[in-house]
Amino acid sequence: MFNMLRMDFYRLIRSKTIYVCLILLVTMCFLCYGMVWLAVTPEGRAAAERMGMTPFLEVADDPDSPALGQYDSLSMFREIGMDGGAYTSILGVFMALFVCMDFHSGFIKNTLSLHRERRKYIGGKILLAGLTNLCVLLLLWCVSLLMNLLFGNMLPLAEPGDTLFYLTWAWLNTTAFLSLMVLIASFTRSGSASVTAALLLGSGLVQMLLAKFTGLFGASGWLEYTLYYNLTYGPSRYTGTGDLKTYAVSLLFLTACSGAAAAALSKRDV
């Protein structure tokens, strides 16, 4: 399994897709901080007026808009793309394409001819997903802090304990989502189907639509046990044992998706 992991890392660093994902995430971070800078700082507002962004300033001055004082570096990091599902959608697309490429290129036949136990193939992909997710998540956090510094320290830094707590469960949650993408890609072996699933599930569109439908029958409580809901509405700081629910949900999805992916691969020819 670790030999396969090493080969996957070699392919990963030579893949253009992961760098496209990183560029998208960094650009998104820069744009979010830039818009906040234009809206709340005197220098930014002056620049916005020179660019003719008066409607934007009027929206920013809306009394119903959340005040900047309610935010810290962690809150901003969540707003950039974690809570809305942009992060999971982007990495989900990458993971889906990475797995499907094995089937389309025939790489998986060579791999499984050397490693007969197909569960090791899935295990290697899950490990790759977790390690890649960890590196990207930490990189994005560092970029977010750098942007805050470049834009004049607009936001106060979150408490280290709160940051560690959030990043830990957010990593586990998003890794579980990537394991779901491994399952879908291994089952469908279709890049278009897997990418569509990553976008629809990562953004929460499917979950919210189903919740509205089942809500008509008073059965929408299941939504609280989805990865999307827990990532979007999960706690930013630890206040009690109830905040550990997101760990349990994430571990359940991670275990179930990993086992189902191994079973799906073992039942079909490659």
Secondary structure, 3 states (H helix, E strand, C coil): CHHHHHHHHHHHHCCHHHHHHHHHHHHHHHHHHHHHHHHHCHHHHHHHHHCCCHHHHHHHCCCCCCCHHHCCHHHHHHHHHHCCCHHHHHHHHHHHHHHHHHHHHCHHHHHHHHCCCHHHHHHHHHHHHHHHHHHHHHHHHHHHHHHHHHCCCCCCCCCHHHHHHHHHHHHHHHHHHHHHHHHHHHHHCCHHHHHHHHHHHHCCHHHHHHHHHHHCCCCCHHHHHCHHHHHHHCCCCCCCHHHHHHHHHHHHHHHHHHHHHHHHHHCCCC
